Amino acid sequence: MHEPPHNSNRRRKTGGNERDALRLSSAKTIDFLDTDYSSERRAAKRRQQYKIVKEHMNREENDRFHSYGWSVPAIFGEPNENTVVPVPVFCRPLIDLDSSLKIWCSSSVTLRGGKTLNGKYIDDDSIFSSDPRIPTRSTPLLEKSVDQLDFKFKETAVNEREAEIFAWKSSSLLWVCSSNQGHSHVVILDANNPNSVIDTFQACSAHVLCVSSVPGIQESDYPSEDTNWKKFCRGGGYMKDLPPDISEQEQFGAVQWIELRKLDSDEDTTSTYCGPDQKPSPQRSRDFSVCEQVAASTSENSQGLNEVTELVKMVNEVKDGSETKKAENNGIVKKYILLEKLKEAADKGITLDTLEHREKDDVGTLPVHIKNRLSKYEDLSDNMTALPTMWMGSQNDYIFVHSSVSKWRKCLRRIKMSDAVLSILHYKGRVFSALANGSIAVFHRDANGGWSEAGYHLITVGRATSSVRSLSIVGDLLWAAYRNCIIVIDPKELIVKKVFAAHPRRDSQVRHMQWVGDGVWISIRLDSTLRLYHAYNYEHLQDIDTEPYVTKMLGTNNLDYSYLRITALLAICRRLWIGTGTGVIISVPLPESNENRVETNVETHSHIENVRGPGGLIRVYGDVANEKLTPGSFIPYCDMSRAQLSFHGHKDSVKFFLAVPGVNTDISLPTPAESLDYIGKPDKSVALKMLVVSGGDGYIDFRMGEEEDVIDLANAMRARDMSHLIVWEVSS
């Protein structure tokens, strides 16, 4: 068919541009179809890039020095030897038997909560529960106003450290979710001993987008409302002071009850629930991203889950040195990477094999300290959902509930939601699930302590075309990220308390939120800037831009480092951990002296200073009653001049950070025998250690560049291109 005459002239005038566009499109098509060609091109470009970075790293700098795998700023007036840095411990491939697995999300396992057979609550007997630095909740004394004030101060102190307390009381077990050709797999390992995989299984036939650990029923949980669910139902439109970025204000904040119906059991006998009239969401382009670069594999190099599991077992059974060497030659066992701490330990005669042998008992593969915590859940199988569980949300609109304490592979419950599940968070006996259709699902416990099968509440916070991207507890309130706004919700009454725009651009989606003291650090999708907001008066306090520091570390080349977005964020032990799209990891100490910058002056509330550019500090003035400032208030300002840049990183974006407690294994003691005596025998006189785990695709030491690893011909992939976990040790 010929084109209309009026388009012919325009076609001739722009013919050159169209031919150029056609050639460009053809090149892109070739890259897309020929994965070997595109991968080879990217690999060659990346190797050239890393060569430039390596040369840049080896240059001497007067304002920075190297310490334990970090580039550390030389602060005037402070001796370099007094600088504290996280100590790199270990690095390993996620699964060194299937190169096509792409890491996505992870969660530590909470082994607390639940009830015994006689109805008593199971107390937390972890080695960290009695640490004097962790504040405990007390009962209010109503006789004296002084006691009431003291109680409020203590409660605020506990609330402000809720996230840190959760990390300290968690176990060191990790559930790491990865995807392969639309199938998601779970790898279970111990962060204190990442040298071996404890278990692995297939989760579902879709991408798992989030995973969260949910403790068992606890005495501090909200009362069960299983029979009084109507009390929370309400219409929307009660919030009048809404930013213009929130549309459909009449429905905003509405709460409805979604009744669940149980479907007939299928082949796997998993109980499946869904709403009475489940309908798909409107057709739209999703405003969240999934793992778009899942490695293409064929039937020759892709392995089924059963094959992977059997290979993992086979590797764990390889004990003789000659057999291990033979396995390595066959490409079954990849090289693990010892980082600074374990390198020093090896020099003193302490090896991973020695530590692993001491850490495990003679019965099974679980570490002793994990088995001790699991022992209190033995013979408690009548009501498994009342015990600790793991919740996984998938791209195909399902929530999968697994047990944390036994039979990990078996799915206890499967719930069909109205859209993809992007974030899951537990708080005081309720589970909040962020959905891609602008709503938040709230699950409750029933009278027996298990998760109710009757239904759940659904809070509407936006249009079905936009997603609720992340959830976080701040104080005793729930913060939900919707587009460029943050919605503050009372998690007990399910009422919206506050809405504010965290970024002026509507298309700038809030991705991560980390609560520290009286501040909350947030990251924005496709942005290299972090923004700090006050946790109680919601004032914008500070902006920091990470791009200059990443560029300084990597040099001035612009080959592949245009995507300097922040992809992971964690605040723990007065440190802010920042993961970028280039795989560079930044850790910034949050100095205690910032506490002195918080002043309270009601009369000068209208004279709040404005932010003076990236990295600037401002003072906060406000009402004590409204801001809940206490004598121990802490504004987590970030001074990027103290930023520490890790030489250990990933070859692609950092997917997540996790913080779990470390077993007191002082491997720096004079002899191996003395060191081994500490393993599994915590000593309160020894400082506790926190382990920070990062997950991402590939591993690289930026000082060394990309080494010429031996390519496994079975999967045509270098070992260091696979998904990796990196572990650091941080002093508390």
C-alpha positions in Angstrom: 0.0 0.0 0.0 1.3 3.4 -1.0 1.6 6.3 1.4 -0.6 9.3 1.0 0.9 12.0 -1.1 1.0 14.6 1.7 3.5 12.4 3.5 5.8 11.8 0.6 7.7 15.1 0.9 8.2 14.7 4.6 9.5 11.2 4.1 12.0 12.3 1.5 13.2 15.2 3.7 13.7 12.9 6.7 14.9 9.9 4.8 18.4 10.1 6.1 17.3 10.3 9.7 15.0 7.4 9.2 17.8 5.3 7.7 20.0 6.1 10.7 17.2 5.2 13.0 16.6 2.0 11.1 20.2 1.0 11.3 20.2 1.7 15.0 17.0 -0.3 15.5 18.5 -3.2 13.5 21.6 -3.1 15.7 19.5 -3.2 18.8 17.5 -6.1 17.3 20.6 -8.0 16.6 21.8 -7.4 20.2 18.5 -8.6 21.5 18.3 -11.7 19.4 21.9 -12.7 19.6 22.5 -12.9 23.3 26.0 -14.2 22.9 26.9 -11.2 20.7 25.4 -8.7 23.1 26.9 -10.3 26.1 30.3 -10.5 24.6 30.2 -6.8 23.6 29.1 -5.8 27.1 31.7 -8.0 28.7 34.5 -6.5 26.5 33.3 -3.0 27.3 33.1 -3.8 31.0 36.6 -5.2 31.0 38.0 -2.1 29.4 36.0 -0.1 31.9 37.4 -2.0 34.9 40.9 -1.6 33.6 40.5 2.2 33.7 39.0 1.9 37.2 42.0 -0.2 38.4 44.5 2.3 37.1 42.6 5.0 38.9 42.5 3.0 42.2 46.3 2.6 42.2 46.9 6.3 42.1 48.0 7.8 45.4 45.6 10.3 47.0 46.5 12.7 49.8 43.0 13.1 51.1 42.2 9.3 51.4 43.8 6.1 52.5 43.0 2.4 52.3 41.9 0.4 55.3 40.4 -3.2 55.3 39.1 -3.0 51.8 37.7 0.6 52.1 38.7 3.9 50.7 38.6 6.1 53.8 38.8 9.9 54.0 41.7 11.4 56.0 40.0 13.6 58.5 42.1 16.5 59.7 43.0 16.2 63.4 42.1 12.5 63.6 44.7 9.7 63.4 44.0 7.3 60.5 44.5 4.3 62.8 41.5 5.5 64.9 39.1 5.3 61.9 36.6 2.5 62.3 35.4 0.6 59.2 33.3 -2.5 58.6 35.5 -5.5 58.2 35.0 -7.6 55.0 34.6 -11.2 56.0 33.4 -13.4 53.1 32.1 -13.4 49.6 30.4 -16.3 47.8 28.2 -17.1 44.8 24.6 -17.5 45.7 24.3 -20.9 44.0 27.5 -21.9 42.4 25.8 -24.6 40.4 23.3 -22.5 38.3 24.7 -19.4 36.7 21.3 -18.3 35.3 19.9 -17.5 38.8 19.6 -13.7 39.3 19.4 -12.6 42.9 16.4 -10.4 43.8 15.5 -10.1 47.5 16.2 -11.5 50.9 15.2 -11.6 54.5 16.6 -12.7 57.8 14.5 -15.3 59.8 12.9 -14.3 63.0 12.8 -17.2 65.4 10.6 -15.8 68.2 7.0 -15.8 69.1 4.3 -18.5 69.3 2.7 -20.5 72.1 3.6 -23.7 73.8 1.2 -26.6 74.1 0.0 -25.3 77.5 -0.8 -21.9 76.0 2.3 -20.0 77.3 4.0 -17.5 75.1 7.4 -18.6 73.8 9.9 -16.0 75.1 12.9 -14.9 73.1 15.9 -16.7 74.4 18.4 -15.5 71.8 21.9 -14.7 72.9 21.1 -11.0 72.2 17.8 -10.7 74.2 19.5 -9.9 77.5 22.0 -7.4 76.1 21.9 -4.3 78.4 22.3 -1.9 75.4 18.9 -3.0 74.0 16.1 -1.2 75.9 13.1 -3.2 77.1 9.5 -2.2 77.3 8.2 -1.5 80.7 4.7 -1.2 82.4 3.5 2.4 82.9 3.3 3.6 86.5 0.3 5.9 86.8 0.8 7.1 90.4 3.3 9.8 89.7 3.6 12.2 86.8 7.4 11.8 86.9 7.0 8.1 86.4 4.7 8.7 83.5 7.2 11.0 81.9 9.9 8.5 82.4 7.8 5.8 80.9 7.1 7.9 77.8 10.8 8.6 77.4 11.6 4.9 77.7 8.8 4.0 75.2 10.1 6.6 72.8 13.6 5.2 73.1 12.4 1.7 72.4 10.3 2.8 69.4 13.3 4.8 68.0 15.4 1.6 68.1 12.6 -0.8 66.9 14.4 -1.5 63.6 17.8 -2.0 65.3 16.2 -4.2 68.0 14.6 -6.3 65.3 18.0 -6.9 63.7 19.6 -7.8 67.0 16.9 -10.3 67.9 16.8 -11.9 64.5 18.6 -15.1 63.8 21.4 -15.2 61.3 19.5 -17.5 58.9 18.8 -15.9 55.5 16.2 -16.7 52.9 17.5 -15.4 49.6 15.2 -15.3 46.6 16.4 -15.4 43.0 14.7 -15.9 39.6 15.5 -18.0 36.6 13.3 -18.0 33.5 10.2 -16.8 35.4 10.7 -19.4 38.2 11.8 -18.3 41.7 14.1 -20.2 44.0 14.8 -19.9 47.7 18.3 -20.4 49.1 18.6 -20.8 52.9 22.0 -20.2 54.5 23.6 -18.9 57.7 25.3 -15.5 57.5 27.7 -16.6 60.2 28.8 -19.6 58.0 28.0 -18.7 54.4 30.4 -21.4 53.2 27.6 -23.9 52.7 24.0 -23.8 51.6 21.6 -25.3 54.1 18.7 -25.8 51.7 17.2 -24.7 48.4 13.8 -25.1 46.8 11.5 -23.7 44.2 9.1 -21.1 45.5 6.8 -20.5 42.6 6.5 -20.1 38.8 6.8 -16.4 38.9 9.2 -13.7 40.1 9.2 -13.3 43.9 9.4 -9.5 44.4 9.6 -9.5 48.2 10.1 -11.7 51.2 9.6 -10.9 54.9 10.0 -12.8 58.2 6.9 -12.8 60.5 7.3 -13.8 64.1 4.9 -16.0 65.9 2.1 -14.6 68.1 3.4 -12.4 70.9 1.9 -10.9 74.0 2.6 -7.4 72.6 0.4 -8.0 69.5 -2.7 -6.0 68.9 -5.9 -7.7 70.1 -7.5 -10.1 67.7 -10.3 -8.5 65.7 -11.3 -11.6 63.8 -15.0 -11.3 64.8 -15.2 -7.5 64.8 -13.7 -6.7 61.4 -16.4 -4.1 60.6 -15.1 -1.6 63.1 -12.2 -0.7 60.7 -14.3 -0.3 57.6 -14.9 3.3 56.5 -15.3 5.5 53.5 -12.6 7.7 52.1 -12.3 11.5 51.7 -11.8 12.3 55.4 -8.3 13.7 54.7 -8.6 17.3 53.5 -5.0 18.5 53.4 -3.8 16.3 50.6 -1.0 17.2 48.1 -2.1 17.7 44.5 -0.2 14.5 43.6 -2.9 12.4 45.2 -5.8 11.9 42.8 -9.3 10.4 43.5 -9.3 12.0 47.0 -12.9 10.8 47.6 -11.7 7.2 47.8 -8.4 8.0 49.5 -8.1 6.3 52.9 -11.2 4.0 52.4 -11.0 0.7 54.2 -13.0 -2.3 53.1 -13.2 -5.9 54.2 -12.2 -8.5 51.6 -13.7 -11.9 52.4 -11.6 -14.9 51.5 -12.9 -18.1 50.0 -11.0 -21.4 50.0 -10.5 -23.0 46.7 -10.4 -26.8 46.2 -7.0 -28.3 47.0 -4.9 -28.9 43.9 -2.1 -31.4 43.4 0.3 -29.9 46.0 -2.4 -29.9 48.8 -1.6 -26.2 49.5 -4.6 -24.3 50.9 -5.4 -21.5 48.4 -7.6 -18.5 49.1 -8.9 -15.7 47.0 -11.5 -12.9 47.1 -15.1 -13.6 46.1 -15.0 -11.7 42.9 -11.3 -11.4 42.0 -10.7 -9.3 39.0 -7.5 -8.3 37.2 -6.3 -4.7 37.5 -6.8 -2.3 34.6 -4.4 -2.7 31.7 -1.4 -0.5 32.4 2.4 -0.2 32.2 3.7 -1.2 35.6 5.5 1.5 37.5 7.7 -1.1 39.2 10.5 -3.1 37.7 11.3 -6.8 37.8 14.5 -8.6 37.0 14.5 -7.7 33.3 17.8 -9.2 32.5 17.3 -12.8 33.4 20.0 -14.7 31.7 18.8 -16.5 28.6 19.4 -20.2 28.9 18.6 -23.2 26.8 17.6 -26.7 27.8 21.3 -27.7 27.7 22.5 -25.3 30.3 19.4 -24.7 32.4 19.0 -27.0 35.4 15.7 -27.9 37.1 15.4 -27.3 40.8 15.6 -30.9 41.7 18.9 -31.1 39.8 20.2 -28.0 41.7 19.1 -29.4 45.0 20.8 -32.7 44.4 24.0 -31.0 43.3 24.0 -28.9 46.4 23.7 -32.1 48.5 26.4 -33.7 46.5 28.8 -30.7 47.1 28.0 -30.8 50.8 28.9 -34.5 50.9 32.3 -33.9 49.2 34.7 -34.2 52.2 37.8 -35.8 50.9 40.4 -33.4 49.5 40.9 -35.4 46.3 37.2 -35.5 45.7 36.9 -31.8 46.2 39.7 -31.2 43.7 38.0 -33.4 41.2 34.7 -31.6 41.7 36.4 -28.3 41.2 37.8 -29.5 37.9 34.4 -30.5 36.8 33.1 -27.0 37.4 30.8 -28.1 40.2 32.4 -26.2 43.1 33.5 -22.6 42.5 36.1 -20.7 44.4 34.9 -18.8 47.4 36.5 -15.5 48.1 38.1 -14.8 51.5 38.1 -11.1 52.3 40.2 -9.2 54.7 39.1 -10.7 58.0 39.3 -14.4 57.0 42.6 -13.8 55.2 44.1 -12.7 58.5 42.5 -15.7 60.2 44.0 -18.0 57.6 47.4 -16.6 58.4 46.9 -17.7 62.0 45.9 -21.2 61.1 42.1 -20.8 61.3 40.4 -22.0 58.1 36.8 -22.1 57.0 36.8 -25.9 57.2 37.8 -25.7 60.9 35.2 -23.1 61.7 32.5 -24.9 59.8 33.2 -28.2 61.6 33.0 -26.5 65.0 29.8 -24.7 64.1 27.9 -27.8 63.1 26.8 -30.7 65.3 27.0 -34.4 64.5 23.3 -34.7 63.7 22.5 -32.3 60.8 23.7 -29.5 58.7 22.2 -26.7 60.8 24.6 -24.7 63.0 24.3 -25.3 66.7 23.1 -21.8 67.6 20.3 -22.1 65.1 19.3 -25.6 66.2 19.1 -24.4 69.8 16.6 -21.7 68.9 14.6 -24.1 66.8 14.3 -26.7 69.5 11.6 -24.8 71.4 9.3 -25.2 68.4 9.5 -29.0 68.3 6.2 -30.9 68.6 4.3 -27.6 67.9 2.6 -28.5 64.6 -1.1 -28.0 65.3 -1.3 -24.4 64.4 1.8 -23.6 62.2 0.7 -20.1 61.2 0.8 -19.1 64.9 4.5 -19.8 64.9 7.2 -17.9 63.0 6.6 -17.8 59.2 8.1 -16.4 56.0 5.8 -14.5 53.6 6.8 -14.1 49.9 5.0 -11.8 47.5 5.1 -12.5 43.8 4.6 -10.8 40.5 1.7 -13.1 39.6 -0.4 -11.6 42.5 0.2 -14.3 45.1 1.3 -14.3 48.7 3.0 -17.6 49.7 3.3 -18.4 53.5 6.0 -20.9 54.6 7.0 -22.0 58.0 10.2 -20.6 59.5 10.8 -23.4 62.0 10.2 -26.7 60.1 9.5 -28.1 56.6 10.6 -24.9 54.9 9.8 -26.2 51.5 6.1 -26.8 52.2 3.8 -23.9 51.5 1.3 -23.5 54.3 -1.0 -21.1 52.6 -1.3 -19.4 49.2 -3.4 -16.2 48.9 -4.5 -14.7 45.6 -4.3 -10.9 45.7 -5.7 -8.3 43.4 -2.3 -7.4 42.0 1.4 -7.9 42.4 2.8 -7.8 45.9 5.8 -5.4 46.2 6.5 -5.2 49.9 5.5 -7.1 53.1 5.9 -5.8 56.6 4.9 -7.2 60.0 4.0 -5.0 63.0 2.4 -6.1 66.3 0.5 -9.1 65.0 -0.5 -7.6 61.7 0.9 -8.1 58.2 0.8 -5.2 55.8 1.2 -6.0 52.1 1.9 -3.2 49.5 0.1 -3.9 46.2 0.8 -2.6 42.7 -2.8 -1.3 42.4 -2.4 1.5 44.9 -3.7 -0.3 47.9 -2.4 -2.0 51.1 -3.7 -5.3 52.4 -3.8 -5.9 56.2 -3.9 -9.4 57.6 -5.0 -10.1 61.2 -4.6 -13.1 63.5 -7.6 -15.1 64.7 -8.6 -16.0 68.2 -6.3 -19.0 68.1 -3.2 -17.0 67.2 -3.0 -18.2 63.6 -3.6 -15.9 60.6 -7.2 -15.5 59.9 -8.7 -17.4 57.0 -11.9 -15.2 57.0 -10.4 -12.3 55.1 -8.3 -9.1 55.2 -8.7 -5.4 55.2 -7.8 -3.3 52.1 -6.8 0.4 52.4 -7.1 2.4 49.3 -4.3 5.1 48.9 -4.2 5.7 45.2 -5.2 4.8 41.7 -5.0 1.2 40.4 -2.5 2.4 37.8 0.2 3.3 40.4 1.8 1.1 43.0 2.5 1.3 46.7 6.3 0.6 46.4 7.5 0.1 50.0 6.5 0.1 53.6 8.3 1.0 56.8 7.5 1.4 60.5 8.5 4.8 61.9 7.9 5.2 65.6 4.5 3.6 66.1 3.2 4.5 62.6 3.3 2.9 59.2 4.9 4.9 56.3 3.8 3.8 52.8 5.5 5.1 49.7 3.1 5.9 46.9 4.5 7.6 43.8 6.4 10.7 45.1 4.3 10.8 48.3 4.6 9.2 51.7 1.4 8.2 53.5 1.5 7.9 57.3 -1.0 5.4 58.6 -2.0 4.4 62.2 -1.4 0.6 62.0 -3.8 -0.1 64.9 -6.8 1.8 63.7 -6.0 1.8 60.0 -6.5 5.5 59.7 -4.4 7.8 57.5 -2.8 10.4 59.7 -0.6 12.4 57.3 0.3 12.7 53.6 3.2 14.7 52.3 5.2 14.9 49.0 8.7 13.6 49.5 9.8 14.9 46.0 8.4 17.7 43.8 8.2 15.6 40.7 5.2 13.3 40.5 7.0 10.6 38.5 9.9 10.4 41.1 8.9 7.3 43.0 10.0 6.7 46.6 11.9 3.4 46.7 13.5 2.9 50.1 12.9 4.3 53.6 15.2 3.8 56.5 14.3 5.1 60.0 17.1 6.2 62.3 16.3 8.1 65.6 14.2 11.1 64.7 14.9 11.0 61.0 14.0 8.9 58.0 16.3 8.6 55.0 14.5 7.9 51.7 15.8 7.2 48.2 14.1 8.0 44.9 13.9 5.7 41.8 16.5 6.5 39.2 18.1 9.2 41.4 21.4 9.4 43.1 20.2 11.8 45.8 19.0 10.8 49.3 16.6 12.9 51.2 16.2 13.1 55.0 12.8 13.9 56.6 11.9 14.4 60.3 10.2 11.3 61.6 7.6 13.3 63.6 7.0 16.7 62.1 7.8 15.6 58.5 10.1 18.5 57.7 12.7 18.1 54.9 16.0 18.3 56.7 18.8 17.4 54.3 19.8 16.2 50.8 22.9 14.3 49.8 24.1 13.4 46.4 26.2 10.3 46.1 27.2 10.8 42.5 30.3 12.9 43.1 31.7 10.3 45.5 31.1 7.3 43.2 32.7 9.3 40.4 35.6 10.2 42.5 36.1 6.5 43.4 35.7 5.2 39.9 37.5 8.0 38.0 36.2 10.3 35.4 35.4 7.7 32.7 31.8 7.6 31.6 31.7 4.2 29.9 29.0 2.5 31.9 28.6 4.6 35.0 25.7 6.8 33.9 23.3 4.9 36.1 24.3 6.1 39.5 20.9 5.6 41.0 20.5 4.3 44.6 19.3 0.7 44.5 19.7 -0.4 48.2 19.6 1.4 51.5 20.2 0.3 55.1 20.7 2.1 58.5 22.3 0.0 61.3 24.7 0.6 64.1 24.8 4.4 63.4 25.8 3.8 59.8 24.1 4.5 56.5 24.8 1.9 53.9 24.1 3.0 50.3 24.1 0.6 47.3 24.2 2.0 43.8 23.3 0.9 40.3 27.0 0.4 39.4 27.6 -2.0 42.3 29.6 0.5 44.3 28.8 0.3 48.1 29.1 3.4 50.3 29.0 3.3 54.1 28.7 6.6 56.0 29.1 6.9 59.8 26.4 8.9 61.5 28.3 10.7 64.3 26.9 10.8 67.8 27.7 14.6 67.9 24.7 15.2 65.7 22.6 14.9 68.8 23.8 18.4 69.9 22.3 19.9 66.7 18.8 19.3 67.9 17.3 22.3 69.7 13.8 22.9 71.1 12.4 26.4 70.9 8.6 26.8 70.4 8.8 30.6 69.9 11.1 30.4 66.9 9.2 27.6 65.1 8.5 29.9 62.1 12.2 30.5 61.6 13.3 27.1 60.5 16.4 27.3 58.4 16.3 26.1 54.8 18.5 23.3 53.5 21.7 24.8 52.2 22.4 22.4 49.3 23.5 18.8 49.3 25.2 17.6 52.4 24.2 20.7 54.4 23.0 20.6 58.0 20.1 22.4 59.5 18.7 22.8 63.0 15.3 21.7 63.9 12.9 23.8 66.0 9.5 22.7 67.1 7.0 21.7 69.8 8.2 18.9 72.1 4.7 17.5 72.3 4.3 17.3 68.5 7.8 16.2 67.6 8.2 13.8 70.5 11.8 15.1 71.1 13.4 13.5 74.1 16.7 14.1 75.9 18.2 11.3 73.7 16.8 12.5 70.4 19.1 11.9 67.4 18.8 13.5 64.0 20.8 11.2 61.6 22.4 13.9 59.5 24.9 12.6 57.0 28.3 14.1 56.4 29.4 12.8 53.1 32.9 14.1 53.7 33.2 11.0 56.0 31.9 8.6 53.4 33.8 5.3 53.2 33.8 3.6 49.7 34.1 -0.2 49.5 36.6 -1.7 47.1 34.5 -4.9 47.3 31.3 -4.5 45.2 29.0 -6.0 42.6 29.2 -5.9 38.8 25.6 -4.7 38.6 23.2 -3.0 40.9 23.2 -3.8 44.6 19.9 -5.6 45.2 19.6 -5.4 48.9 21.3 -5.0 52.3 20.6 -7.1 55.4 21.7 -6.8 59.0 21.9 -9.9 61.2 23.6 -10.6 64.5 27.0 -12.3 64.4 27.9 -15.1 66.7 30.8 -14.1 69.0 33.6 -15.8 67.0 36.7 -13.9 67.9 39.0 -15.5 65.2 41.7 -12.9 65.9 42.7 -14.7 69.2 46.3 -16.0 69.4 45.7 -19.6 68.6 43.1 -21.6 66.8 42.2 -23.6 69.9 41.3 -20.4 71.8 39.3 -19.1 68.9 37.3 -22.2 68.6 36.3 -22.1 72.2 34.3 -18.9 71.5 32.2 -20.4 68.7 28.7 -21.1 69.8 29.5 -20.0 73.4 28.6 -16.3 73.5 30.4 -14.2 76.2 28.6 -11.1 77.3 32.0 -9.5 78.0 32.8 -9.7 74.3 31.5 -6.9 72.1 28.6 -8.0 69.9 29.1 -7.9 66.2 26.5 -7.1 63.5 26.9 -8.7 60.1 25.9 -6.7 57.0 25.1 -8.7 53.9 24.8 -7.3 50.4 23.4 -9.1 47.5 23.8 -8.4 43.8 24.9 -9.7 40.4 28.6 -10.5 40.2 31.5 -9.6 42.4 34.5 -7.4 41.8 37.4 -6.0 43.7 37.7 -2.5 42.1 41.5 -2.5 43.0 42.1 -5.6 40.9 39.7 -5.1 38.0 38.1 -8.0 36.3 40.3 -11.1 36.7 40.6 -13.7 34.0 38.5 -16.3 35.7 38.3 -19.8 34.2 35.1 -20.0 32.2 32.9 -23.0 33.0 32.1 -24.4 29.6 28.8 -26.0 30.9 27.2 -22.6 31.5 29.6 -20.2 29.6 29.9 -17.9 32.6 32.6 -16.6 34.8 32.2 -17.5 38.5 32.4 -13.8 39.5 29.6 -12.9 37.1 27.1 -15.0 39.1 24.9 -13.5 41.8 27.0 -13.0 44.9 26.6 -12.3 48.6 29.2 -10.1 50.4 29.5 -10.1 54.2 30.9 -7.4 56.5 31.4 -7.3 60.2 30.4 -4.1 62.1 31.1 -3.4 65.8 28.0 -2.4 67.7 
